Amino acid sequence: MVFSSSTDEHAIKRHHALTALIQQEADRRGKLSFARFMELALYAPNLGYYEQHRKSIGRKGDFFTSVSVGPLFGELLACQFADWLKELSSSRFAIVEAGAHNGQLAQDILSALKSDHPSTFNRVDYFVIEPSPNRRQWQAEQLGQLADKVRWFESWTDLSSFHDRSGHRLTGIVFANELLDALPVHRLRWSQMSRSWREQFVSFEGSELTFVDGDPSPEVEAYSRRIAALARSGKTTLLWPEIPDQLLDVLPDGFVTEICPSAGDWWQQAAETLNKGWLMTLDYGLSADEFFSPARTKGTLRAYRQHHVTDDILGAPGEQDLTAHVNFGAIELVGESTGMNTFWSGSQADFLTWVLSNRVKAAGWQLSRDQVRQFQTLTHPDHLGRSFRVLVQARQVNAAK
Ligand SMILES: C[S@@+](CC[C@H](N)C(=O)[O-])C[C@H]1O[C@@H](n2cnc3c(N)ncnc32)[C@H](O)[C@@H]1O
């Protein structure tokens, strides 16, 4: 990696420490799956990208999310959450957020609930699932007094044991904005010659990181068996590795795709923990068959640095964000296999327009000029409207729109 003269010394030291960590692991194992490389590059304690880059999101950061557009996104979600929670008969319920990053979205949602839906606010427990102590601290600082309303959990297991101790099961809403696209993916490459999928691993050539192909790892084999079993029991979708021979015949040699076992695991844990209510993700993503469109021959993995997309995925571990599109077909199938009903699956533009039109009809909501500008950015196909999708699944609630 080449550092500019303005790069601070701490960043250089962190980068060297992280590269040494990756090298140690590569030496020990021979090579790393891309998923393990991505896990270290983004989440190695105190060194990974998300451990240090509190200000990575927003106009001055590396990338932009719906939250950076302004508070309207959180206000619209708060309205919808309040409507959904009204349907529940319980006296208390939870909103669980994961991937809360700097706490801005939690703050926008809680502020809107407090001012516009006070009776819901009083009955809600806001839980954040956050494995990193650094990020828990940023979130508490951002929330200020609203932090009193929030309880943090390290993992689903931690949250489940809290429910077991209190004798309750989770009732309410579980959601994440742009979490699943930040989970580690495995990269697969189609070899027309051997008519098989090869996994792309990460290794060192001298001091440079490079991709090397190999037989699929046990994690990929296990994922493949899981999807094959789900596809047999569920509706038929074009999901790796369930690809018809006619498509494999015409797939270009070297076609790349990604799979994300951790996204399926996360969705399954969330669905199994939720006893009654809604499970939602808003994310960069594609339907299952869109992963095999002719425009996707290089896959969907991207690195972001200072608002620029770069193809140099291995270039600067810890200094750039790595993200791959979420396979909405895969997580939909996983959720349905746990008994959830799919309530919404579509673009962010359609979802937010539906939420807003309900508010306009029910409460005569009128947007200010600034809110109109925010709404356009959130829904316009050239901004965040088309590339972002929303999946909502529901359990034991009225799943009709
Ligand atoms: C792209 S950022 C999320 C952006 C934020 N939700 C927003 O809307 O601005 C992804 C976040 O998910 C966090 N994350 C990764 N794995 C996680 C996990 N298993 N549980 C909770 N958060 C996780 C990352 O550290 C990072 O803070």
The ligand as a MOL file (V3000), in Angstrom:
LIG
                    3D

  0  0  0     0  0            999 V3000
M  V30 BEGIN CTAB
M  V30 COUNTS 27 29 0 0 0
M  V30 BEGIN ATOM
M  V30 1 C -22.1090 -0.2390 7.2150 0
M  V30 2 S -22.0410 -0.1490 8.9250 0 CHG=1
M  V30 3 C -23.7150 0.2000 9.4030 0
M  V30 4 C -24.1990 1.5300 9.1250 0
M  V30 5 C -25.2580 2.0400 10.0450 0
M  V30 6 N -26.2580 1.0450 10.3900 0
M  V30 7 C -25.9550 3.1990 9.3500 0
M  V30 8 O -27.1020 3.0080 9.0150 0
M  V30 9 O -25.3560 4.2500 9.1620 0 CHG=-1
M  V30 10 C -21.9750 -1.8200 9.4830 0
M  V30 11 C -21.8340 -1.9160 10.9720 0
M  V30 12 O -22.1370 -3.2480 11.4110 0
M  V30 13 C -21.2210 -3.6130 12.4340 0
M  V30 14 N -21.2420 -5.0780 12.6110 0
M  V30 15 C -20.5390 -6.0120 11.9440 0
M  V30 16 N -20.8210 -7.2660 12.3840 0
M  V30 17 C -21.7450 -7.1120 13.3400 0
M  V30 18 C -22.4860 -8.0270 14.1530 0
M  V30 19 N -22.3070 -9.3530 14.0620 0
M  V30 20 N -23.3660 -7.5330 15.0360 0
M  V30 21 C -23.5770 -6.2080 15.1290 0
M  V30 22 N -22.9150 -5.2700 14.3840 0
M  V30 23 C -22.0170 -5.7200 13.4990 0
M  V30 24 C -19.9490 -2.9980 11.8860 0
M  V30 25 O -18.9540 -2.8980 12.8390 0
M  V30 26 C -20.4310 -1.6220 11.4550 0
M  V30 27 O -20.4530 -0.7360 12.5340 0
M  V30 END ATOM
M  V30 BEGIN BOND
M  V30 1 1 1 2
M  V30 2 1 2 3
M  V30 3 1 2 10
M  V30 4 1 3 4
M  V30 5 1 4 5
M  V30 6 1 5 6
M  V30 7 1 5 7
M  V30 8 2 7 8
M  V30 9 1 7 9
M  V30 10 1 10 11
M  V30 11 1 11 12
M  V30 12 1 11 26
M  V30 13 1 12 13
M  V30 14 1 13 14
M  V30 15 1 13 24
M  V30 16 1 14 15
M  V30 17 1 14 23
M  V30 18 2 15 16
M  V30 19 1 16 17
M  V30 20 1 17 18
M  V30 21 2 17 23
M  V30 22 1 18 19
M  V30 23 2 18 20
M  V30 24 1 20 21
M  V30 25 2 21 22
M  V30 26 1 22 23
M  V30 27 1 24 25
M  V30 28 1 24 26
M  V30 29 1 26 27
M  V30 END BOND
M  V30 END CTAB
M  END
